[in-house]
Amino acid sequence: MTDWTWDYDPSEEYVAGKLPPGVVAEVERLATELSALGNGSAKVGRPVDREGGLREFDILSGRGFISFLAVPRQRCVHICNVTWYG
């Protein structure tokens, strides 16, 4: 375990306000898992050929994806966007 946390950026209402509750629960579960990886979260998802920067990770069997930033100096994973195809 690490001392990393996660948060919505810029806010929960902006990022997840109109999503179904089950999707929000899955996003928050994945955010918790990403923060548990600590520095390793900068290597998860796309793009696969480099680490850092804005990352993307599929959710719910490809029915959507999250975009996130792993910021080592803040020890935080920022969930920036959720795209849901429903």
Helices and strands as residue ranges (DSSP letters): E 5-8, H 12-16, H 21-37, G 38-43, E 55-59, E 64-71, E 76-84
